[in-house]
Amino acid sequence: MLVGGGVCPTIIGSCFITVSGAGIVLELSRHIQTYRSVCLPQYYAAYDEETERIMSFSKNIAALVTALGTGIAAVAGFSAAALASQPVPWQTGFQAAVTPVMEQINDFHNLLLVIIIVITIFVTALMMYVMWRFSAKNNPEPSKTTHNTLIEIIWTAVPIMILVVISVPSLKLLYLEDKAPNAEMTLKVTANQFYWNYEYPDHGGFAFDATMVDEADLKKGQPRLLTADEAVVVPVNTEVRVLLAAADVIHAWAMPAFGVKTDAVPGRLNETWFKVTKEGTYYGQCSELCGTNHGFMPIMVKVVSKEDFAKWVAKAKVEYASDEAAEPAVKVATITKN
């Protein structure tokens, strides 16, 4: 539903249309009566203003939904760490959040879930009531009321108020995701068909490529299609600015546990950020159809302590140092003048 922030236009439209469905239900009652009485005037029926109480208890229901999800995961034997690192069988929700952005995405998702469920229940109940209350048996003499100004104002105003309530956390989330408030390091990511190139410009500028490990080469515990031969290593509790570009076609660098999904576009530099609060190994994939091997571009990020990161950087500077004296892999012909 959501990987970046913001409200999907489809969701906004659905909320508006669903709440306006209260009016559609009343229209249905008019058609029922018209069918019964053959060309009688169209009629409306009043309904209760139950939806105005939706938001007062939405946070409590969201907390209940989260608690139930956690309990189900525990019964199924899935630990929080497992949910944070990679998908698990029968998973129905997001991976456990390990960044401030993903935590807010979870909260926003829970809020939307409550709103949509309450609206759906309300409209369904109203539809059932209308079909029962205005049936030929219970209402042999249809009302000749053609308009009800109060009801028409309510079914216009309530959806607007709900969308305003949704827009506030949505816009806050969009601004939070936009740029790193106080970036402490930069990671440059260049997408290629079909591998990733990572560069650490703040730590000597060393770079390396990361490709998928074939299934035959996987070690015990390594997930299929998600394990890369080289991992991105970042320190815990550190704001990391990520600069993204592509060398060929459009790709997308997506890490579900981080709440990050940003396109890598040829000729353009995009920016995102994350701050992981828990050490561990996390997995993602390219999430933009980029060619025949699109499904084989995993992302593997190891989050370590700041001390271990410093040790890794010292080692990586040697391991990934470019050897200018080495013979180039591709020889280029040159023309010399006599």
C-alpha positions in Angstrom: 0.0 0.0 0.0 2.7 2.3 1.1 6.5 2.0 0.7 7.3 5.6 0.4 5.2 8.0 2.4 2.2 9.9 1.2 -1.3 8.8 0.4 -1.9 6.8 -2.7 -4.4 8.7 -4.9 -6.4 5.5 -5.2 -6.7 5.2 -1.4 -7.9 8.8 -1.2 -10.4 8.3 -4.0 -11.6 5.1 -2.3 -12.1 6.8 1.0 -14.1 9.6 -0.6 -16.2 7.2 -2.8 -16.8 4.8 0.1 -18.0 7.5 2.5 -20.1 9.0 -0.3 -21.5 5.4 -0.6 -23.8 6.4 2.2 -25.5 8.6 -0.4 -25.4 5.8 -2.9 -27.2 3.5 -0.5 -29.9 6.0 -0.1 -30.1 6.2 -3.9 -30.6 2.4 -3.8 -33.6 2.8 -1.5 -35.1 5.2 -4.0 -34.7 2.7 -6.8 -36.3 0.0 -4.7 -39.3 2.1 -4.1 -39.5 3.3 -7.7 -39.5 -0.3 -8.8 -42.4 -1.1 -6.4 -44.5 1.9 -7.2 -43.6 2.4 -10.9 -42.4 5.9 -11.6 -43.1 7.3 -8.2 -40.9 10.3 -7.3 -37.4 9.5 -5.9 -37.0 9.3 -2.2 -34.3 9.6 0.4 -34.1 8.2 3.9 -32.3 9.7 6.9 -29.5 7.9 8.5 -27.5 8.3 11.8 -24.3 10.3 12.0 -22.2 7.5 13.4 -19.1 8.2 11.3 -18.3 11.4 13.3 -17.1 9.1 16.1 -14.6 7.3 13.9 -11.4 9.2 14.7 -11.9 9.4 18.5 -10.9 5.8 19.0 -8.8 5.1 15.9 -5.5 5.1 17.7 -6.8 2.5 20.2 -7.9 0.2 17.5 -4.6 0.7 15.6 -2.8 -0.3 18.7 -5.0 -3.4 19.0 -4.3 -4.3 15.4 -0.6 -4.0 16.0 -0.8 -6.1 19.1 -2.7 -8.8 17.3 -0.2 -8.9 14.5 2.6 -9.2 17.0 0.8 -12.0 18.8 0.1 -13.9 15.6 3.8 -13.6 14.5 4.9 -14.9 17.9 2.5 -17.9 17.7 3.8 -18.6 14.2 7.3 -18.6 15.6 8.6 -15.5 13.8 10.8 -13.3 15.9 10.9 -9.5 15.5 14.5 -9.8 14.2 13.4 -12.2 11.4 10.6 -9.8 10.4 13.0 -6.9 10.3 15.6 -8.7 8.1 13.6 -10.4 5.4 10.1 -11.6 4.4 8.7 -14.7 6.1 6.1 -17.3 5.1 2.5 -16.2 5.5 3.5 -12.7 6.4 0.6 -10.3 5.9 1.9 -7.0 7.2 5.0 -4.8 6.9 8.4 -6.0 8.0 9.2 -4.7 11.5 10.3 -1.1 11.4 14.0 -0.3 12.2 14.1 3.3 11.2 12.1 6.4 12.3 10.6 6.8 8.8 9.3 3.2 8.7 7.8 3.6 12.2 5.8 6.5 11.0 4.8 4.6 7.9 3.5 1.8 10.1 1.5 4.3 12.2 0.1 6.0 9.1 -0.9 2.6 7.7 -2.7 1.6 11.0 -4.6 4.9 11.0 -5.7 4.4 7.4 -6.6 0.8 8.1 -8.9 1.8 11.0 -10.6 4.5 8.9 -11.2 2.2 6.0 -12.6 -0.6 8.1 -14.9 1.6 10.0 -16.2 3.2 6.8 -16.8 -0.2 5.2 -18.7 -1.5 8.3 -20.8 1.6 8.5 -21.7 1.6 4.8 -22.5 -2.1 4.8 -24.6 -1.8 7.9 -26.5 1.2 6.4 -27.1 -0.8 3.2 -28.5 -3.7 5.1 -30.7 -1.4 7.2 -32.1 0.4 4.1 -32.9 -2.9 2.3 -34.8 -4.1 5.4 -36.4 -0.9 6.5 -37.7 0.2 3.0 -38.7 -3.2 1.7 -42.3 -3.6 0.5 -43.2 -5.5 3.6 -42.0 -3.0 6.2 -42.8 0.2 4.2 -45.9 -0.3 2.1 -46.4 3.5 1.7 -43.2 5.1 0.4 -42.3 8.5 1.6 -42.6 11.3 -1.0 -39.6 13.3 0.4 -37.3 14.2 -2.4 -34.5 16.1 -0.7 -32.9 16.4 2.7 -30.5 19.3 3.0 -28.9 18.2 6.3 -28.1 14.7 5.0 -26.7 16.1 1.7 -24.4 18.5 3.7 -23.3 15.7 6.0 -22.3 13.2 3.2 -20.3 16.0 1.6 -18.7 17.4 4.7 -17.7 14.1 6.4 -15.6 12.8 3.5 -13.8 16.2 3.4 -13.1 16.1 7.1 -11.8 12.5 6.9 -9.4 13.5 4.0 -8.2 16.5 6.0 -7.4 14.1 8.9 -5.5 11.8 6.5 -3.6 14.6 4.8 -1.9 15.9 8.0 0.2 12.8 8.8 0.6 12.1 5.1 2.3 15.5 4.4 4.4 15.2 7.6 5.6 11.8 6.4 6.4 13.1 2.9 8.5 15.9 4.3 10.3 13.5 6.7 11.2 11.2 3.9 12.4 13.9 1.5 16.0 14.6 2.7 18.3 13.7 5.6 17.9 16.3 8.4 21.5 15.9 9.6 23.3 13.5 7.4 26.4 12.0 9.1 27.6 10.0 6.0 26.9 9.5 2.3 26.4 6.3 0.4 26.3 6.6 -3.4 24.4 3.8 -5.2 24.6 3.3 -8.9 22.3 0.7 -10.5 23.3 -1.4 -13.4 21.7 -4.3 -15.3 21.8 -6.4 -13.2 23.9 -5.5 -10.1 24.5 -2.6 -7.8 27.6 -0.4 -7.3 28.2 1.2 -3.9 30.6 4.0 -3.2 31.6 5.6 0.1 32.7 9.2 -0.8 33.1 10.2 2.9 35.5 7.3 3.7 38.1 7.5 1.0 35.9 7.0 -2.0 36.3 3.2 -2.3 33.6 1.3 -4.3 32.5 -2.2 -5.0 29.9 -4.1 -6.9 27.2 -6.4 -5.4 25.6 -9.2 -7.3 23.2 -12.0 -6.4 24.7 -15.2 -5.0 23.5 -18.2 -7.0 21.3 -20.7 -5.3 24.0 -23.4 -5.6 26.5 -21.3 -3.7 24.2 -20.3 -0.8 25.4 -21.1 2.7 23.1 -22.3 5.5 20.8 -19.5 6.6 21.3 -17.3 3.6 18.0 -16.5 1.9 17.4 -17.4 -1.7 17.2 -14.4 -4.2 18.1 -12.0 -1.4 21.7 -12.8 -0.7 24.4 -10.6 -2.4 28.1 -11.4 -2.7 28.9 -8.1 -1.1 27.0 -6.3 1.6 26.5 -2.6 2.2 27.9 -1.9 5.7 26.6 1.1 7.7 26.8 2.1 11.4 23.9 1.9 13.7 22.1 5.0 14.9 23.7 7.0 12.1 21.8 9.2 9.5 22.9 7.9 6.1 22.3 10.0 3.0 21.8 7.8 -0.1 22.4 9.3 -3.5 21.0 7.2 -6.3 21.7 7.1 -10.1 21.6 4.5 -12.9 23.9 3.6 -15.7 21.4 2.2 -18.1 17.7 2.0 -17.3 15.4 2.9 -14.4 15.9 0.8 -11.3 14.6 1.2 -7.7 16.5 0.8 -4.5 14.0 -0.6 -2.0 14.5 -1.7 1.6 11.2 -2.5 3.3 12.4 -2.5 6.9 13.9 1.0 6.3 10.8 2.5 4.7 12.9 3.3 1.6 12.0 2.9 -2.1 13.6 5.4 -4.4 14.1 5.2 -8.2 17.6 5.2 -9.7 17.3 7.1 -13.0 19.9 7.5 -15.7 21.2 11.1 -15.9 19.5 12.1 -12.7 20.6 12.0 -9.0 17.9 11.1 -6.5 18.3 11.3 -2.7 16.8 9.4 0.2 18.0 8.6 3.7 17.7 6.2 6.6 18.8 5.8 10.2 18.7 2.2 11.4 18.3 1.8 15.1 19.0 -1.9 15.4 22.0 -3.9 14.4 21.4 -6.8 12.0 21.3 -7.9 8.4 18.5 -6.5 6.2 17.4 -7.4 2.7 15.8 -5.6 -0.2 15.5 -5.9 -3.9 15.2 -3.8 -7.1 11.6 -2.7 -7.3 11.4 -1.3 -10.8 11.0 -3.6 -13.8 14.5 -3.2 -15.4 14.9 -6.1 -17.7 15.1 -9.9 -17.9 17.0 -10.3 -14.7 15.1 -7.7 -12.7 14.2 -10.3 -10.0 17.9 -11.1 -9.4 19.1 -7.7 -8.0 19.1 -8.2 -4.2 20.2 -5.6 -1.7 21.9 -6.7 1.5 22.7 -4.2 4.2 24.6 -5.0 7.4 24.1 -2.6 10.3 27.0 -2.8 12.8 28.3 -0.8 15.8 30.2 2.3 15.0 33.4 0.7 16.3 32.9 -2.3 14.0 32.1 0.0 11.1 35.4 1.9 11.6 37.3 -1.4 11.5 35.4 -2.5 8.3 36.2 0.8 6.6 39.9 0.4 7.3 39.8 -3.1 5.8 37.6 -2.1 2.9 40.0 0.7 1.9 42.6 -2.0 1.2 40.3 -4.6 -0.2 38.5 -2.4 -2.6 41.3 0.0 -3.4 41.7 0.6 -7.2 45.0 -0.7 -8.6 46.0 1.9 -11.2 49.2 -0.1 -12.0 47.2 -3.2 -12.9 46.6 -4.0 -16.6 43.2 -2.8 -17.7 40.6 -5.4 -18.3 39.7 -3.7 -21.6 42.5 -2.6 -24.0 41.9 0.4 -26.1 43.7 0.9 -29.4 45.6 4.1 -29.8 46.9 5.9 -32.9 50.3 7.5 -32.8 51.7 10.0 -35.2 55.0 9.3 -36.8 
